[in-house]
């Protein structure tokens, strides 16, 4: 009986959000950043969905999604604008909660 309840606990979406979510900016290169985060606690075998939106997109709740297999993602070709980013863990059963939303303002 214990094995059944233990297996049921593993057959679920990630329960913890990625943490320590940060934007790493490259000095002198305002159109390129790296998003970095730590794995969610206790969730194994996950990939990630990173969502991004410009200021105008955030006003209309339009997010773009990109898959990431590791705990970082390079973002290129940013134009002068405010951008917002969030990440969530994903496994074969679905997606977990979003990280906090980070904002980043590119320089013109």
N, C-alpha and C positions, 0 to 999 in steps of 0.2 A: 504494500500500500504506500509506503514511503516513496518508493521509486516513481509511482504514478504522480504523486503531488510534486515531487522534485522535477520531473519532466514537464509538468504543466507550468511551473514557474519559469522554465527556460523557453517555452513556446509563447513568447509575448514580445511586444515592441519594446525598444529601449525605454527605460523609466527615468533615466537621469540625463540631464542636458550636458553638452560639452561645456567646459568651464575654462577660465583663464583665456578668454577670447580677446585677442589683441590685433591691432593693425601695425604692421612694420613698414614704415615708409623709407624709401631709398633717398638719401640726401642728393639733391640736385636733379632728381628724376621724379617729377610730380605726377606723371601719368602711370606710374607702376607702384603697386603695393603688394605686400604679402599678408594674407590673413592667417593667423596662427591660433591654435586652441589645444587644450588638453582633452584627452579621451574622457567620455562620461564614466563616472565611477561604476564599477561592477558590470559593465556591458562589454561583452566579447563579440568578436566577429561582426563589427559594424563598419559601414561606410558612412559618408556624410552628404548632406544636401546643404549647399551654401546658397542663400538667397541674398540678392542685392537689389537696390532701388535708388534712383536719383531722387533729388528733392521733389521734382514734379511727379515722379512715379509714386512716391510715398504718399503724396496728397490724394492720389487716386487708388491707393492700396494695390498697386501693380508691382509685383516682385518678379525678378528673373531668377531662375534656379540653375545651378551647375553642380554636378556630382564631383565629389572628391573622395579618393580612397585613403589618403593619409590625413594627418592633422594640420595640414597647411594648404593654402591655395594661392597661387599668383593671380593678380588681377591687373590687366594691362589696358592701355588705351583709354585711360580716364581723362575726361575733359574737365575744364574748370567748372566745378559744381560741388554740391554737397551730396555725399553718398551714404547709404545705410546698409549694414550687413548683419546677417544673423545666420546661425548654423544649427543643424539638428542631426542627430545620429539616426541611422537607418539600418535595419536588418531585414531578413526575409519575411518577417511578420508585419513590418510597417515602420513608421517613423516615430521618433521620440519627441520630447518637448524642445522648443527653441532655446538657444542660448540667449543671453541679453543681446539687445540690438546695439551695435556700435555705429557711430557716425564718423565720417572722415571728410574733410573739406580740402579739395585740391587747390593748389595755388595757381594763379593765372600766369 
